[in-house]
Amino acid sequence: MILTLTPNPSLDRTIELAAPLERGEVQRATHASQHPGGKGVNIVRALSASGIDALALLPGDASDAVVLALDLEDIPHLAMPIGAPLRSNVAITEPDGTTTKVNEPGPALTPSQLAELLALTVKKSDGASWLVLAGSLPPGVPEDFYATAIEAVRAAHGAGAPRIAVDSSGAPLRECLRAAPDLLKPNGEELAELTGISTGPTLEADPAAAAAAADALVRNGVGAVLATLGSKGAVLVTAGGSWHGRGPAIKAKSTVGAGDSALSGYLLATLRGDSPEACLQQATAHGAAAASLPGTMVPSLAQTNPAAVTVMALAPAEEN
């Protein structure tokens, strides 16, 4: 089973335009949709679509729109009541796939609620194959919350603790490094910020540079780094090597959730016992399939085409 924790879930609304976005003007949408969201929720949506046993853990009252949407879509979840409404996010997609997102901050959690959420995470992670700590943190939550969660889970379960992946950004991602997670899933911009490189777009355009940056994290204790690079695919760096996965050209409809789907593909492949190269191949295929779908739709395994993904080994950082 794969458990995800999403401390700041959302109701994600996607609005599709027939023409490029024009600031200050009135435009009519061609389509609108909404789904329960947040990175961990999206991962469970994608895994469940492929028949993988997964559970989304999140704060939220039973009557909240996010939790009701999870019920409606039959997505496995466990919601901890907090007595406050969850946030809503809006994504506007243009015909060429360009996506503009407006994310609300979300409700604050009290110290007692945060402690309860952490205890629930420790309890439910018992016996899990993976624990994914995903997304932003609600206002007021300590920046090292993910690091604290990793340490608590490992202390509670010892050698039986699940492998732990982190998919976040900014301070929560940076602070988690002290706990040496088994996997990080940044995009190019997040990888640049995390490693002190100010040229995120350059990393996204240069897989070898992204792999070198990720290698520095692995050398400092992170188990592996899966960095998604938009149209350039993804790179995977482990202690055993570095690889670049590149899929065929696609017509992007929406990039919302593509990174979440890539991580889902990677996790799914690890459960099959795939090699690192095959895990990257499946991750890249999942990400490409998600980008080719409208709104916040996530692909099932059957909708992906890993055979169309080319995986190439990259030279070690000192040889680049």
N, C-alpha and C positions, 0 to 999 in steps of 0.2 A: 504494500500500500504506500502511496505517496501522499504526504500531508503538506498542505500549504498554510501559511499564516499570512493574512492580509490585514494589518492593523488599521488601514485607512481605506476601506472599500468604497465603492461608488456605484451610482446608477449612471451608466455611460450612454449618452445620447449622441448619435451620429447623424449629421445633416449633409446630404449630398447635393452639390450644385451642378448645374449644367454648363456653367461658365466660370472663369477665374473669379476669385473673391475680390470684391471692390469695397474697400474701406469707406464707410460713411454713406453707402448707397443701400437701397432696398433691393434685395434679390429674392427670388422664389426658389425654393428647394424642389428637387425632382423626387426626392425620397428621404424619409427619416425613419430611424429605428432606434431601439434602446434595449440594452442588456445589462444584467448585473456585471460589475466590473471591478477593477483592481487587479494587479498582476497575478496574485495567487489565485484569485477567482477565475481569471482567464485560463490559467494553466490547468486547473481542474476541469473547466469546460472542455478544453482540447483533449485532455487525457480521457475523460469520460466518453467523449465522442468516439474514441478508439477502443473502448472497452477496458480501459485500465482502471483498476481500483484506486480511487483518489478521494480525498476529503478536504474541503476548504474550511478553514477555521477563521472566524472573523468576529468583530464586535457588531452588534445590531439587534434591535428589538424584533420580535416576531411579526409585528405589524409594519415594520419599515418597508419602504418600496423596494429596497435592494434585496432584503430577505424574501419578500413575497415573490420577486422575480426569480430568485433561486428556486423557490418552491415550484413556481409555474414551469420553469425549464427543467425541473427534475435533476438539478445539479446537487450532488452530495455535499452537504455542508453542516456545520455546527456553529450557530450564532450565539454569542454571549450578550445578553441584554445590557444596555448602557443607559437607557432612558433619555436618549437624544437622537435626533434624525441624522442619518448618514448623508454624505455629500452627493452632489450630482456633477458630472463632468460633461462637457460638450466638445465634440470634434466636428470640424467642418472640412469636408473633402472636396477637392476640385477635380475636374475631369482628368487631369494628368496624374492624379494620385497624391498631389500635395495636400498635406493635412495640417490644419491649424487647431490646436487644442486649448481649451480654457478649463483648468482644473480648480475646483473649490478646495479650501484648506481642510475641511472635514471637522468633526466635533472633537473637542478636547476630551481626554480620558483622565479620570482622577487617579491618584497613586494606587488606591485600592483596586480600581478596575484594571489598571495595568498589571498589578500583581496577580490578579485573578486570571487575566489573559495569559500571562507567562506560565502560571501553574497549569492551566488547561493545555497549553502547548506541550509542556513536559509530559503530562499524563498521556495525551493522545499520540505523542511521537513514539511511545513504547511499541516496538515491533514494526515500525515503519521502515521502508527501504530508504526513503529520502524525506527530508524536511526542507521545504523551500520557504525562506523568509523573504517576503516580496513587497515591493512598492514603497511609497513614502510613509512617513510616520505622522500621526495626528499632531496638532499643535500641543506643545508642552511636554511631549514624550522625550525622554533623554536621547541624545543623538547616538549613544552607545547601546541602545536597546537590543539591537540584533546581536551584538557581541555578547551581551548579558544572556540572551536567549540561547546562543550556541553553547556558552559555558555551562548554563543550567542543565540543558539537555544532556550534554556529555557527562556532567557530574552525576546525574540521576541514573543514566543507563550504562555508563562505562563502555566496555567493549561491544555491548549490544546497541549502542547509540546509532541512529540512522546517519547516513551521509547527509551533509547539510550544504545547501546551495543558497546564495544570496543574490537577489536581483533588485537592486535599489540604485540610488544615486546620491551625490552630495555627501554630507557629513555621515549619514547612516551607513553608506557604503564604505567610506574611509575608516570609520571607527570599527567596523567589523573585522578589519584586518588583524587586529590584536588577537582574535580568537581563531585565526587560520581556518576559514571555512574550506570545505572540500571542493567547492566550485563557486566561482563568481561569473555572473552573466552581464557584463556592461555592454553598452553600445560604444561607438567610436568616441563620441563626445565624453561619455562618462569615464572611459578608459584614459583619455587624455587628462581629464581633471584628476583622476585618482593617482596617476603616475607623475603629475607635475608638468605634463606636456600641454602647452596652451593651444595646440593646433589640432583640435578634434576633427575638423573636416579633412585634414591631411591624413590622419590615421584611418579615417573611413575610406579614403581613396588609395591607401597604401597598405595592403595586407601584411607585407613584410615588416613595416614599421609598427603596425598594431601588434604583431606577434612578438616583436622585440620588447615592446612596452609590457605586454602580458607576461613575458618571460621573467621580467624583473619582479613581478608579483609572486610568481611561482617560486623563484629563487629565495623569496622572503617568507615562504611558509604556506602560501595558498596552494591547495591541492591541484587545481586546474582552472583555466580561464577560457570561457567560451565568449568571444567578443563578436557581436553582430555588427555588420558593416554596410547595411542597406543594400544597394544594388551590387555591391562588391561581395556579397555573401557573408561568410563568417570565418573566423580563425579559431582554432582550438590549440591551446598550449598546455602541456603537462610536463612533468619531470622527465618523461620519456621522449618528448618530441613536440614539434609544432607543425600544424597543417592548415591549409587554406581550402575552404569549400566554396565553389562557385557554381551556381545553378544557371539554367538557360535564361535568356532575356524574357521578361514577362511584362504584361501590361498591368501596372499597379492600379488597383482601384481604391485601396485604403491601406495605409501602413499601421493603423491602430491595432495593437496586439500582435504584430508580426514577431517582435522579439520574444513575447510570451510564448507564442507558438513554437518558435525555434527552441526555446528551453524545453518545452513539452516534448518535442521530437527527440532531443538529446536524452532526457530522462527515460523516455519510452525505450530508446535503444539500449541504454544501460541495463534496463530490466531484462532485455533479451540476451545480455552478455556480449554485445557487439564490441568490436575493437574500437579504439579511439577514432580511427578514420571513418568507420561506419557510423559511429555516433554523430560525428560532425556531418556526415552525408545526410543522415536523417534530420538533423537539426536544420540544416540549410534548406532541405526540401520542405520542411514544415513552415519555415519562415516565408519562403517564396509562395507557397500555397495560400498562406494567410493574406499576404499582400495582394494576391490576385482576387480575393473575395471582397465583397462590399461591406462597408460599415465595420462592426466589431465581430463579424463572423469568424469562427475558428475552424480549421480543417480537421477532418478525421484522417486516420492513417491511410485509408483508401483513396483520399483526395491528394495525397502527396506522391511525388515521383522521384525517389532518391536515386534511381538509375540515371536520371538526367543531370545529376550533380557530379562535378569533377572535383576530386580531392587531390591536392598536391602537397608533398612534404616541403617544408620551408627549412632553410639553413639555420643552424643555431645563431643566436644573436651576435656572437663574436665573429661569425663568418660573413655577416651581411655587410 
